[in-house]
Amino acid sequence: MNHDRSPSAGALALTLAGEALWLLPERALWWPARAMLLVADVHLGKAQSFRRLGVPVPGGSGSETLARLSGLIDTLGVEELVFLGDLLHSRHAHDEAPAALLRAWRQRHAGLAVTLVRGNHDDRAGDPPADLGIALVDEPWRVGPFALCHHPQTVAGAYALAGHVHPCVNLGGRARDRLRLPCFQLGAEAGVLPAFGAFTGMHPVRPQADERLYVIADDAVVALPGG
């Protein structure tokens, strides 16, 4: 498979732990040397959980999320996919509709190596069915110079990549306009990916002294000044 396929024009190239990576405007991280795609916080079944509680949320977020993921897999020639926790939102992700979505998606990508680094929501939801062929690991999972996690943390001797926070930035305009944009939050020893799922909240973050924020705006990843 061709590992040199280019990501979208809005992607941003950088180097972490000596490895060339791409931050994708689709809210994912691409490691071309391994043909590995990393995504965090899909939260499949979240809408189903809300509807079970009587909250009238619109449908289609799960299919939208998985379609966006399939697009990246097909475009980039992904050979390994890693979920950095919270693939499933709750036990209702095992209900008929979200379970069927996940099964159909997995059948479409039957030859793809998929690993889930268990997150806090996965612990409550329970593991995906074994016949889906999704490898299950606990954090931190070391791959090359990286420690792949769900919860942000530092790991001795590795650069940690995580999710969990759903980071974003609030930007204000002169007319008191407010804009909330998802972002990558990258520091000297650890980084956090934005939530990949279409139906997820976001948490505003501010960079520490050794961190940079890379916001996703207009289908492009842009480094914020400062940090």
C-alpha positions as CSV (number, residue, x, y, z in Angstrom):
1,M,0.0,0.0,0.0
2,N,1.2,3.5,-0.8
3,H,2.4,5.3,2.4
4,D,3.1,8.5,0.5
5,R,-0.5,9.5,-0.2
6,S,-0.9,13.2,0.8
7,P,-3.5,14.3,3.3
8,S,-5.9,17.2,2.5
9,A,-4.5,20.6,1.6
10,G,-5.4,22.0,5.0
11,A,-3.3,19.5,7.0
12,L,-0.3,20.7,8.9
13,A,3.1,18.8,9.0
14,L,5.3,18.7,12.0
15,T,7.8,16.6,13.8
16,L,7.2,15.0,17.3
17,A,9.7,12.7,19.0
18,G,11.7,12.6,15.8
19,E,8.7,11.4,13.7
20,A,7.1,13.2,10.8
21,L,3.4,13.6,11.5
22,W,0.4,15.4,10.1
23,L,-2.4,17.1,12.0
24,L,-5.5,16.7,9.9
25,P,-8.5,19.1,9.7
26,E,-10.7,16.0,10.0
27,R,-9.6,16.0,13.7
28,A,-7.1,13.1,13.4
29,L,-3.4,12.6,13.4
30,W,-1.6,10.8,10.6
31,W,1.7,8.9,11.0
32,P,2.8,8.1,7.5
33,A,5.9,6.0,8.4
34,R,3.6,3.5,10.1
35,A,0.6,4.1,7.8
36,M,-1.2,4.7,11.2
37,L,-4.1,7.0,11.8
38,L,-4.9,8.1,15.4
39,V,-8.3,9.4,16.5
40,A,-9.7,10.2,19.9
41,D,-13.2,10.3,21.5
42,V,-15.5,9.0,18.8
43,H,-18.3,8.4,21.5
44,L,-20.3,6.1,19.3
45,G,-23.8,5.7,20.8
46,K,-23.9,9.0,22.6
47,A,-27.0,10.2,20.7
48,Q,-28.6,6.9,21.5
49,S,-27.9,7.4,25.2
50,F,-29.5,10.8,25.1
51,R,-32.6,9.6,23.4
52,R,-32.9,6.8,26.0
53,L,-33.1,9.6,28.6
54,G,-35.8,11.3,26.6
55,V,-33.6,14.1,25.2
56,P,-34.7,14.8,21.6
57,V,-31.3,14.9,19.8
58,P,-31.0,14.5,16.1
59,G,-29.9,11.2,14.6
60,G,-27.1,10.6,12.1
61,S,-24.1,11.6,14.1
62,G,-22.7,8.1,14.3
63,S,-23.0,7.5,10.6
64,E,-21.5,10.9,9.9
65,T,-18.5,10.1,12.2
66,L,-17.9,6.7,10.7
67,A,-18.2,8.0,7.1
68,R,-15.6,10.7,7.8
69,L,-13.3,8.0,9.3
70,S,-13.8,5.8,6.2
71,G,-12.9,8.7,4.0
72,L,-9.6,9.2,5.7
73,I,-8.9,5.4,5.6
74,D,-9.5,5.3,1.9
75,T,-7.8,8.5,1.0
76,L,-4.6,7.9,3.0
77,G,-4.2,4.2,2.6
78,V,-4.4,3.6,6.3
79,E,-3.1,0.2,7.5
80,E,-3.4,0.7,11.3
81,L,-6.1,2.6,13.1
82,V,-5.8,3.5,16.8
83,F,-8.7,4.9,18.8
84,L,-7.3,6.8,21.8
85,G,-10.1,5.9,24.0
86,D,-13.9,6.4,24.2
87,L,-14.8,4.7,21.0
88,L,-18.1,3.8,22.7
89,H,-20.0,6.3,24.9
90,S,-22.0,4.0,27.1
91,R,-23.7,0.6,27.3
92,H,-26.3,1.9,24.8
93,A,-23.6,1.8,22.1
94,H,-24.4,-1.9,22.1
95,D,-28.0,-1.2,21.2
96,E,-29.2,-2.4,17.8
97,A,-28.7,0.8,15.8
98,P,-25.3,1.9,16.9
99,A,-24.0,-1.7,17.0
100,A,-25.1,-2.2,13.4
101,L,-23.4,0.9,12.3
102,L,-20.1,-0.2,13.9
103,R,-20.4,-3.7,12.5
104,A,-21.1,-2.4,8.9
105,W,-18.1,-0.1,9.2
106,R,-15.8,-2.8,10.4
107,Q,-16.9,-5.1,7.6
108,R,-16.1,-2.4,5.1
109,H,-12.6,-2.3,6.5
110,A,-12.1,-5.9,7.4
111,G,-8.4,-5.9,6.5
112,L,-7.6,-3.0,8.7
113,A,-5.6,-3.4,11.9
114,V,-7.6,-1.6,14.6
115,T,-6.6,-1.1,18.2
116,L,-8.6,0.6,21.0
117,V,-6.8,2.1,23.9
118,R,-9.5,1.8,26.5
119,G,-10.9,5.1,27.9
120,N,-13.2,5.9,30.8
121,H,-16.3,5.6,28.7
122,D,-15.2,2.3,27.2
123,D,-14.8,0.9,30.7
124,R,-18.4,1.8,31.4
125,A,-19.7,0.7,28.0
126,G,-17.9,-2.6,27.9
127,D,-15.6,-3.9,25.2
128,P,-16.7,-4.1,21.5
129,P,-17.8,-7.6,20.5
130,A,-14.7,-9.8,20.0
131,D,-15.7,-10.8,16.5
132,L,-15.2,-7.3,15.3
133,G,-11.4,-7.9,15.5
134,I,-10.6,-4.8,17.5
135,A,-7.5,-5.3,19.6
136,L,-7.9,-3.9,23.2
137,V,-5.1,-2.4,25.2
138,D,-4.8,-0.3,28.4
139,E,-2.9,2.9,28.6
140,P,-0.1,3.7,28.1
141,W,0.5,1.6,25.0
142,R,4.0,2.2,23.6
143,V,4.4,2.3,19.9
144,G,7.8,3.5,18.7
145,P,8.7,6.8,20.5
146,F,5.1,7.3,21.5
147,A,2.9,6.3,24.5
148,L,-0.6,6.1,23.2
149,C,-3.1,6.9,26.0
150,H,-6.6,8.2,26.6
151,H,-6.0,10.4,29.6
152,P,-3.4,13.1,29.2
153,Q,-0.2,12.2,31.1
154,T,3.5,12.2,30.9
155,V,5.3,8.8,30.3
156,A,9.0,8.5,31.0
157,G,11.0,7.9,27.8
158,A,8.1,8.6,25.4
159,Y,6.0,11.3,23.9
160,A,2.4,10.7,25.1
161,L,-0.5,11.2,22.7
162,A,-4.0,11.3,24.3
163,G,-7.6,12.4,24.0
164,H,-10.3,12.8,26.8
165,V,-10.2,16.6,27.1
166,H,-12.0,17.5,23.7
167,P,-9.8,20.6,23.6
168,C,-11.0,23.8,21.8
169,V,-10.2,27.5,21.9
170,N,-12.6,30.4,22.2
171,L,-11.9,33.3,19.8
172,G,-13.5,36.7,20.1
173,G,-14.1,39.4,17.4
174,R,-14.5,43.1,17.6
175,A,-18.3,42.9,17.5
176,R,-18.3,40.6,20.6
177,D,-18.6,37.6,18.3
178,R,-17.5,34.3,19.9
179,L,-16.2,31.4,17.9
180,R,-15.3,28.0,19.4
181,L,-12.9,25.9,17.4
182,P,-11.5,22.4,18.1
183,C,-7.7,22.2,18.5
184,F,-4.7,20.0,19.0
185,Q,-2.8,20.8,22.2
186,L,0.8,19.9,21.9
187,G,3.5,20.3,24.6
188,A,7.1,19.3,25.0
189,E,6.3,15.8,26.4
190,A,2.7,15.2,25.6
191,G,-0.1,16.1,23.2
192,V,-3.9,16.0,23.1
193,L,-6.0,15.4,20.1
194,P,-9.4,17.0,19.5
195,A,-12.5,14.8,19.8
196,F,-13.3,13.0,16.5
197,G,-16.9,12.3,17.1
198,A,-19.6,14.5,15.4
199,F,-21.7,14.6,18.6
200,T,-19.2,15.6,21.3
201,G,-18.8,18.6,23.5
202,M,-15.6,20.7,23.7
203,H,-13.6,22.0,26.6
204,P,-11.7,25.4,26.2
205,V,-8.0,25.1,27.0
206,R,-5.2,27.6,27.4
207,P,-1.6,26.7,26.4
208,Q,1.0,26.3,29.1
209,A,4.4,27.8,28.6
210,D,5.7,24.8,26.6
211,E,2.6,24.2,24.6
212,R,1.2,25.2,21.2
213,L,-2.4,25.1,20.1
214,Y,-3.3,24.2,16.5
215,V,-6.9,25.2,15.7
216,I,-9.1,23.7,13.0
217,A,-10.8,26.5,11.0
218,D,-12.1,26.5,7.5
219,D,-10.9,23.0,6.8
220,A,-7.3,23.8,7.7
221,V,-5.1,23.3,10.8
222,V,-3.5,26.6,11.8
223,A,-0.9,27.2,14.6
224,L,-2.0,29.9,17.0
225,P,0.7,32.5,17.8
226,G,2.3,32.4,21.1
227,G,3.0,29.5,23.4
